[in-house]
Amino acid sequence: MHKVKTARGVEIDFNELMIKQQLSATPPSIDVQARDHFVEQRLKRRSRRKAVQSAQQLTEDSVDQHLQDEQLESEAVPEPVVEKVRMKRG
């Protein structure tokens, strides 16, 4: 095949595209699979650890916020209720 220039001026090499498609279609070797598995396990471990830490932090924050809200409610003075009265004309 050959290279083609698009309307925007970008060159497309069809040989290069065909080679890339062939490489992506081949299954990964055993070494690559092992390395991918190792990396995934490390990332899972990190994400689990972060998830547990963030969950603990969220519960601590929500408890603190709830206690602050209760404290503010107990200190607050209730406002007087004012009702509107309609007067009858007549």
N, C-alpha and C positions, 0 to 999 in steps of 0.2 A: 504494500500500500504506500501511500505518500502523505505528505503534509499538506494541510489546507489552511488557508487564512480566512477567518470569519469576517463578517461585516464590521465587527468592532475592532478588528486588527489582531485578534488572538490566533496564534498558530496552533493547530491541532495535529498531533502526530498519531496516526491511526496504528502504526506499528507499536508505539509505546503503550497505547491504550490496550491493545490486544495482549501484550506481554503482562501488563498489570492485571488484567482479568484472569489470565492463566495462573499467575502466582496466587491470586486471592482464592481461586477455585481449588488449589491443591491443599490437602489436609496438613495441619501443622505436625512437625516431627515430635518424637517422644520428649526430647529435651525442652522444646518450646511448651508442650503441654504441661510438663512438670514445673517449669518456671511460672507459667500462668497460674497453675494451681497454688503454688507457694505464695504468689503475690495476692491472689484472691483471699487466701486464708488469713494473711496478715491484715488485709484491709477489713475483712469481716471482724477480726478480733478488735481492731481499732474502733470500728463503728459500733460494736457492741459495748465496748468500754465507754465510749463517748455518750452513747444512748443512756447507759445506766447513770453516768454522772449528770447528764442533763435532766434526767427524770428525778434524781435526788434533788437537784438544784431547784427544779420546778416545784416540787412538793414543799421544800423549805420556803421558797418565795411565797407560795400560795398560803402557807400557814402564817407566815409573817404578815402578809397583807390582810388576812382574815382577822388576825389579832389587832392590827392597827385599825381596821374598820370598826371592830367591836368597841375599841377604846374611844374612837371618835364619836360613835353613836351614844356611848354612855355619857360623854362630856357635853354633847350637844343639847341645847335648850330647845324644846319644841316651840315652833312658831304658833302664834294664836291663829285659830281658824276664823276667817271672816266670810260670812255668807252674804250673798247679794239678795236683797229683798225687793220684789217687784211691788210697786204700789199700784193699786187699782184706780183707774180714773173713772170718775163717774158721778 
